[in-house]
Amino acid sequence: MQDERATVAQSDAEKTDHFAYDIPMAVRPMFIEDVLEVCDIETKIFPFPWSPAGFVNAISNGYDCRVMHEEASGRIAGYFILKPAVDEAHLLTIGLKMSLQGMGYGRILLENVIGTARGRGMKAVILEVRPSNLSPLALYQKFGFRQIGVRRNYYPDADNLREDAIVMKYSLE
């Protein structure tokens, strides 16, 4: 299976916006064998992470599950799960190693989400994001996602409280 190349060449002058791309990456399908490494990332970046069984179920159910890995070492750097639903794709989860955040790799993952949805003939990508998750929220907005609603008390939070979800949509039409 051929990897989708995610390497970006930039001059030093273009790297001033925290887009380093120093580590060549590739994106490929996620396999059951990847789940423990993906879960290691997931538990470090989310307060209420997916379980290994959740990832296995997504793979088994035929969702578009992808990992971004370092080309040289093969180590997983990020991942996403996209669930097709009629003519929309629902981004269920997306994650990137903490050490690679703020360097442009999240944008690469998001570009792959859009490309995957487009390749399936979807008309839009839908996602939910915590209002308190400021960096991803800003990335989605900058990328062109627009808020279309709020899901009240969607996410579990500390002390048995709940947090709303901002529902966002990116049109592929």
Backbone hydrogen bonds, N-H to C=O, Kabsch-Sander energy under -0.5 kcal/mol:
donor,donor_aa,acceptor,acceptor_aa,energy
4,E,27,V,-2.4
5,R,3,D,-0.6
6,A,25,M,-1.9
14,E,11,S,-0.6
15,K,11,S,-0.6
15,K,12,D,-0.9
16,T,13,A,-0.9
17,D,14,E,-0.7
18,H,15,K,-0.9
20,A,18,H,-0.8
20,A,103,M,-0.8
21,Y,103,M,-0.8
26,A,69,H,-2.2
27,V,4,E,-2.2
28,R,67,V,-2.5
30,M,65,C,-2.7
34,D,31,F,-2.2
35,V,31,F,-0.5
35,V,32,I,-1.4
38,V,34,D,-2.5
39,C,35,V,-3.1
40,D,36,L,-1.7
41,I,37,E,-1.4
42,E,38,V,-2.8
43,T,39,C,-2.7
44,K,40,D,-0.8
44,K,41,I,-0.9
45,I,41,I,-1.2
45,I,42,E,-0.6
46,F,42,E,-1.8
55,F,51,S,-1.5
56,V,52,P,-2.6
57,N,53,A,-2.8
58,A,54,G,-1.9
59,I,55,F,-2.3
60,S,56,V,-2.9
61,N,57,N,-2.3
62,G,59,I,-1.5
63,Y,58,A,-2.1
64,D,82,L,-2.6
65,C,63,Y,-1.3
66,R,64,D,-0.5
66,R,80,F,-2.5
67,V,28,R,-2.9
68,M,78,G,-2.5
69,H,26,A,-3.1
69,H,67,V,-0.5
70,E,75,R,-2.7
71,E,24,P,-2.6
74,G,70,E,-2.4
77,A,68,M,-3.5
78,G,68,M,-1.7
79,Y,95,G,-2.3
80,F,66,R,-2.0
81,I,93,T,-2.4
82,L,64,D,-2.4
83,K,90,H,-3.0
85,A,88,E,-3.3
87,D,85,A,-0.6
88,E,85,A,-2.4
89,A,124,A,-2.6
90,H,83,K,-3.1
91,L,89,A,-0.6
91,L,126,I,-3.1
92,L,81,I,-2.1
92,L,90,H,-1.0
93,T,81,I,-1.1
95,G,79,Y,-2.4
97,K,77,A,-3.0
100,L,97,K,-1.7
101,Q,97,K,-0.6
101,Q,98,M,-1.2
103,M,100,L,-1.1
105,Y,100,L,-0.6
108,I,104,G,-1.4
109,L,105,Y,-2.3
110,L,106,G,-2.5
111,E,107,R,-2.7
112,N,108,I,-1.9
113,V,109,L,-2.0
114,I,110,L,-2.4
115,G,111,E,-2.4
116,T,112,N,-2.4
117,A,113,V,-2.5
118,R,114,I,-2.8
119,G,115,G,-2.4
120,R,116,T,-1.1
120,R,117,A,-0.6
121,G,118,R,-1.7
122,M,117,A,-2.4
123,K,87,D,-4.2
124,A,87,D,-0.9
125,V,170,Y,-2.2
126,I,89,A,-3.0
127,L,168,M,-2.1
128,E,91,L,-0.5
129,V,166,I,-1.7
133,N,130,R,-1.4
134,L,132,S,-1.6
137,L,133,N,-2.0
138,A,134,L,-2.5
139,L,135,S,-2.3
140,Y,136,P,-3.0
141,Q,137,L,-2.2
142,K,138,A,-2.7
143,F,139,L,-2.3
144,G,140,Y,-1.1
144,G,141,Q,-0.6
145,F,140,Y,-2.7
146,R,169,K,-2.6
148,I,167,V,-3.1
149,G,167,V,-1.2
151,R,165,A,-2.7
152,R,150,V,-0.7
154,Y,151,R,-1.0
155,Y,163,E,-3.1
157,D,161,L,-2.1
160,N,157,D,-0.7
161,L,158,A,-1.6
163,E,155,Y,-2.7
165,A,151,R,-2.1
166,I,129,V,-3.0
167,V,149,G,-2.6
167,V,165,A,-0.6
168,M,127,L,-2.8
168,M,166,I,-0.5
169,K,146,R,-2.3
170,Y,125,V,-2.5
172,L,123,K,-3.1
173,E,123,K,-0.6
